[in-house]
Structure formats: structure tokens, C-alpha cells
Amino acid sequence: MDGSVPGAERTVQDALLAATEKHVMDAPARWVDPVAENAIVRRLVDTPVTPNHVTFFSLGIGLAAAAALYLGWWALALPVMFLVGWLDGVDGKLARLRLQYSRIGESESLFDFTYENAWWLALTLHFAGSGQGAVAGWLGVAWLAANLVDEVAYTVAGDWVGVSLDLLTPQDGAFRLIAGRRNIYVYILAVAVLAGSMWAGFVACSLWAAITGGVHLARLFLASRGVGMPEPIR
């Protein structure tokens, strides 16, 4: 199949793709990534490729990107990291379009957490062995610890306050656009490489991760005590 569809069918397909979009996302996922994601989905929707195939392929190239980061191969690692980000949206959209859900798909967040933190660990090890030593180590620990705190905060928010941290208030939703997550970190690193200093990007990401984790932990604490909760629907 060459990916082309008749006009009416393409219109329906575009509507279905729009319906598969998540509504609480970071800025790149909301305004940039859908262009690439939807183009890939259109190519795959009438093929034997399943959402699980996409998920496992993403995991494989995600771990390969970690190896490239450790070796300092920025020109290889960063494009793969962007591709992984797009494919993370592709498998979900493909599953929703075809109604092909599975236990593997339900565990996708675990795969994401694995390769994403492998990236940050790889960068930490690279810089720790390239002259930055203990400073890189402490920054890397802060980044990984902040990611763990953030993951825990999001996980327990449903039980403690009954709603995602991103949906507590409009301000929380706005912070989600720029909060430290994979997409934001990858863009920071890409800008840093273009500016000539991946080390500066590493430092910026580590600090932003710590700030993000702190903000979300504080929001969880306050919301669990009824502060800053959504207004009740009347």
C-alpha cells in the first residue's frame, strides 16, 4: 500500500486519528509530535504491524539510543530518541483505531520508564567518565531520583485525591506543558547539542527534573489535604 487514500476515507481517518489524541500532554506532544505520529499511523494502519510490534521496536531502539548516549554519539542518539517519542504515540493510536488492546499495551509505561531512565543513566555515566566526575554523578542521581518521585506522585494521586495531578487546576495543566518529562528533556538536549554543549543540556535537564519532581510532590501533599482541588461540578 502506498499510503494514499480517497478523499472521503482520508477525512474519516483524520477524524478518527484526532479522536485518539490524549488531552493532557506536554507541549511537544500536543503541538509537534502528532504530525509525525499520524503520518506513521496512516502507513501502518492497513499493514500486519500490530501495536505490540511498535511497542517492542520502540523498546529495542530506545535501549540502542542509551548505548549511543553512553558513547557520546549525539548525532545518532537524538534522532532515535525523537523517533521513540513519536512511536510511543503511534502504538496507542494504532491500538485505539483497531481496538487492539493487550496486556503488553497496558504495561507500556513500564517499558517507557525503563528506556527513558536508561538514557539519563547513560548520559550520567558518559559525563562521569569524561571529566565531570562526581558532579555528573550527583546530577544524574538527582535526575533519576526526581523521575522516581514524579512517577510515584502520579501513581498514588489517583488513590489519594481521585484525579491526575495534571487535572487538579488549570495551572497544573499549564505546568504539564513544560514539566520535566521525556519529550521536554529531549528537546532541551537537542538545543544544547545545536548550541555546542551537551553537558549544559545535561545540567539543565537534571535541575529541571528536580524542580518538576518537587512541584508535583508538593501538589500531591497539598491536594491530599484538600488544597488546590478542582471545583465541584454543580
C-alpha positions, 0 to 999 in steps of 0.5 A: 500500500502506498499510503494514499487514500480517497478523499472521503476515507482520508477525512474519516481517518483524520477524524478518527486519528484526532479522536485518539489524541490524549488531552493532557500532554506536554507541549511537544506532544500536543503541538509537534509530535502528532504530525509525525505520529499520524503520518506513521499511523496512516502507513501502518494502519492497513499493514500486519504491524500490530501495536505490540510490534511498535511497542517492542521496536520502540523498546529495542531502539530506545535501549540502542539510543542509551548505548549511543548516549553512553558513547557520546554519539549525539548525532545518532542518539537524538534522532532515535530518541525523537523517533521513540517519542513519536512511536510511543504515540503511534502504538496507542493510536494504532491500538485505539483505531483497531481496538487492539488492546493487550496486556503488553499495551497496558504495561507500556509505561513500564517499558517507557520508564525503563528506556527513558531512565536508561538514557539519563543513566547513560548520559550520567555515566558518559559525563562521569567518565569524561571529566565531570566526575562526581558532579555528573554523578550527583546530577544524574542521581538527582535526575533519576531520583526526581523521575522516581518521585514524579512517577510515584506522585502520579501513581498514588494521586489517583488513590489519594485525591481521585484525579491526575495531578495534571487535572487538579487546576488549570495551572497544573495543566499549564505546568504539564506543558513544560514539566520535566518529562521525556519529550521536554528533556529531549528537546532541551538536549537537542538545543544544547547539542545545536548550541555546542554543549551537551553537558549544559543540556545535561545540567539543565535537564537534571535541575529541571527534573528536580524542580518538576519532581518537587512541584508535583510532590508538593501538589500531591501533599497539598491536594491530599489535604484538600488544597488546590482541588478542582471545583465541584461540578454543580 
